[in-house]
């Protein structure tokens, strides 16, 4: 998904003419992707907190290890979600500029 979004943004930067319908469709698709990643990111974050909390309460090393693993996974999801959020904001900018120029 990262590659597809990056390529689409590069294509928009090079293009003189932006098809509004295609842009809206891509915004819709990438918004959906962003929503799914937000849900997964929140789930992984909550799992990290729960594993850590239960690991401290029960003093089980396995739960602390799981919290460390999910913390690493959570960090990667945060970086990916940051990329998605910023890229979709760029798509909004292209759309708004297109709307201004067509008036």
N, C-alpha and C positions, 0 to 999 in steps of 0.2 A: 504494500500500500504506500509505503514511504516513497518508493521509486516512482510509482504511478503519479503521485501527487507532485513530486519534484519535477518530473517530466512535463506534466500539464502546466505547472507554473512557468517553466522555461518556455513552453510553447506560447503561452499568453504574453510573455515579455517580448518575444520576437514578432508576434502577430500585430499587424496594423488593424485588422478587422476582427472583432470578437463577436462570435455568434451568441446572442443573448440567451436563447433557449438552451443551447449546449452548456453554457456557463451555469445557468440555473440548475440544470440537471446534475452537473458535476458538484455544485455546491450542496445539493440535496444528498448526493451519495456520500460526500466527504463529511457532511454533518452527521449522517447516520453512523459512519465509521467512528467519528469523534464521540458520539453518544455511547456506543458499545464499549469503546476504550475507557470512557469515564466510569461506566458501571464496573468494568473489570478492575480498574485501578482502585476504586473505592473498596471493592470486595477484597482485593489483595492487601490493601492497607488495614482493613478491619481484621483480616486473618493474621497479619503480622502482629498487631496489638494483642489479639487474643492469645496467640501462641506464646508471646513474650510474657503476658500476664499470668497465664496458667503455668508457664515454665517457672516463673518466680514463686508462685504459690505452692506448687507441688515439688519444686526443686528437681524436676526431671530434666536431664541434659538433652534428651531427644527433643523436647518441646522448645528449648532454647536454641537448639540447632535448627529446628524448623523455622523459628522466628528469624534467625539470621538469614536463612535461605530466602524466605519470603521478603525480607527487607531488601535484599539484593534485587529480587524480581520487582519489587515495588519501585525501586530507584529507576530501573529500566523503563517501567511503565510510565513513570512521571516524565522522563525525558521524551518518550515517544508521544505522550499526550501533549506535552509542551509544543512539540513539532506540529502535531495535528492542529492544535488550537491556533498557532500563529499562521499556519498555511491557510486555514479556512478564513482567517481574518484578511489575508491578502486577497483571497477570492472575493470576499465582500467588497474590498476596495476596488477591484476591477469592475465588479458589477455596478457599484455606485458611480464610478467614473464614467462607465458606459451610459448609465441613465442620465447623468448630467450632460454628456456630450450629445445625446440624442434629442435633447430639448431644444 
